Amino acid sequence: MAGPSTLPYAELAGRDGKAGQAAGSGWSAGQRAWFVATVSLVLAGTAVYSRVLTVDSFYDLYTGRYILAHGLPHQNAATVASHGAPWADQQWLAHVSYYAAWLLGGYPAVAALSVALATAGYAVLAHTMLRLAVPPSRAFAWTAVAFLVCLGNYQIQAQNFGYPLLALTLLLLLEDSRVARLRARTWLVLPVLVLWANLHGSVLLGASLTAGYAAWQAARALARRDRGQLAGYLALGGAALAAVLCTPYGTGVIGYYRHFVGNPVLSAHLAEWAPPAPRSPFTWIFIAAVLAVSAAIAVAWRRGARPDPLLAVAAGTALALALMASRNEDWFGLTGSLLAAEALARADRDRVPVLGRGFTLALAGLLGATAAAALLAVGLTPARHYESQVPARAMDAAARIAARNPSLRILGDNFSGTTMLWLHPGLLGRVGFDARMEQYTRPELAAYFDFLFRSGPHWQRVTHGYGIIVASQLRPSFARALASLPGWHVAYRDRAGIVVVRDQR
C-alpha cells in the first residue's frame, strides 16, 4: 500500500510555529509545543476517569494477585458458576501489570499506569501524524478528535494496553509502505503483536491489519516477480497471524475469542457489546467523528488527494467493528483520525494554518499545568474514593455473614461480584459470577442477566444454591425487588448497597 511522498519536518516547521530548522535537526519549537499540548490534553482527560475503579479494574487486580500467588490459571477456581471449567486468561500480563502497580503504590499507582498507557497511545498517534507531514496544529486537533471518541472508555482496564500497541503497529506499517522494499524495522511489529496477544484481545485487529498489509504487498511483489519480497511479506503475514497464539495457552486462546465473537447474550444485555445506541452521548460523539472523517476525506479527494490505502482499510475495519459493538469505537477514533489528518495534509500543502508562537506556547503551558494538576489529584485521591462506585460496606457485611456460615454461597450483582473477589480474597470460589463473560455458558449468562434485569417470570432462578445476595443501590428498583424476595430477609442496607440472606428452614 504505497503512499505518496511526505513533506519533510523542516518545511512544516517553517509553516506552523515559525521555527523552521535545517533538515534532519529534529522538531521545531512549534512542533514540540503542539506535541506537549496534545499529550497534556490526553493525560489530563484520562486522569479524570482513572480516579474511580470499575468492575474491570477490580477484575484486573484480583486476577493479577491470583496469578502471582498460584501461577497462570487453567481452570476456573474463582466463581461458583462454571467452577472447574477451562480458563485461558488471555489478558494475564495486563492483570499482573496492574497488580504489580498496586503493590508498588496502591490505587494511585494503578491509576497512573492506566493514564500512562492511554497517553502513550495518543502520543504515538500524534508523532505518527507529524511523521506523515500533518501540520502540528492539525495533529493536535485530530488527536483530540480521537481522544473524544474514546471518552467513555478511559477507566482502568486491560484495553488501555491496546492504545499504544495499535498506534505502534500503524506507525511501523505506514513507514514500510513508503519505501520500495520490506524494511528491517518493520519486523518489529511481530514483538509488538506478541506482547499485545498477552495483554488484550484487540490484538486480533492489529494482527489482521498486519497480515492484510503483508498479503497486499506480497501480491504486488508477485506481480513484479520479486521473489525475495514475496517471501518476506508472506513470512511477515504468517508470523503476524501466529503471534495471536504466542501466549502460555497457545491455541487455547481460540476458545476465549470464540466466546465473545457474535455472542447474542452479551450484545442483548451489555451496552458495550451492543451496536452504538442513540441514547448514549458517546454514540453522538462517535457519529460526529465519523462525519468529520468522511468530510475530510471528501475534501481531500476533491483536491486530488486519495486516501492512503492502508489507513483506509484500517479505518474501514475499525468502523465495521464499532458498528457491531460500541466498545470498538475507540479503534475507529485512532484509525479514522489518522486517515483524515494524513489525507488533508497532502491535499492542503498550500493551506497550512499558521498560528502565532505565543498562542501555541500559552496553550501548551496551560494544558501542561492542567495535566500536572490532574496527576497530583490522582496521587492524592484516597482509597475510599477509588472504591466509591461499589457498595463496599455492603460487601463487608456479606463477607462477615459468609465467615460465620462457610456453606453459604454469595450471588453478587454486576457491581459486587468481581469486587468482592478483590476486597475479600477469602471468598474465592464462593462468589457466583465475575467479569469474565467468556467463562460462562450462554445459559448461565442468560440466567444471570435475567436476574440482574428482572427479565421474565423466572428471573429468580439463578438464586438457587445461593444463601447471600449483594447488590448496589445504583439501581433502586432492583434493590427493592431483592428486599421483597419471598424466603429472604434484609441483613444489611445503606445508601450504597443491600445484602439479603435466605431464610433458614
Buried (B, 14 or more C-beta within 10 A) or exposed (E): BBBEEBBEBBBBBBBBBBBBBEEEEEBBBBBBBBBBBBBBBBBBBBBBBBBBBBBBBBBBBBBBBBBEEEEBBEEBEBBBBBEEEBBBBBBBBBBBBBBBBBEEEBBBBBBBBBBBBBBBBBBBBBBBBBBBBBBBBBBBBBBBBBBBBBBBBBBBBBBBBBBBBBBBBBBBBBBBBBEEEBBEEBBBBBEBBBBBBBBBBBBBBBBBBBBBBBBBBBEBBBEEEBEEBBEBBBBBBEBBBBBBBBBBBEEBBEEBBEBBEEBEBBBBBBBBBBEBEEEBEBBEBBBEBBEBBEEBBEBBEEBEBBBBBBBBBBBBBBBEBBBBBBBBBBBBBBBBBBBBBBBBBBBBBEEBEEBEBEEBBEBBBEBBEBBBEBBEBBEEBEEEEBBBBBBBBBBBBBBBBBEEEEEBBBBBBBBBBBBBBBBBEEBBEBBBBBBBBBBBEEEBBBBBBBBBEEEEEEBBEBBEEBBBBBBBBBBEEBBEBBBEBEEBEBBBBEEBBBBBBBEEE
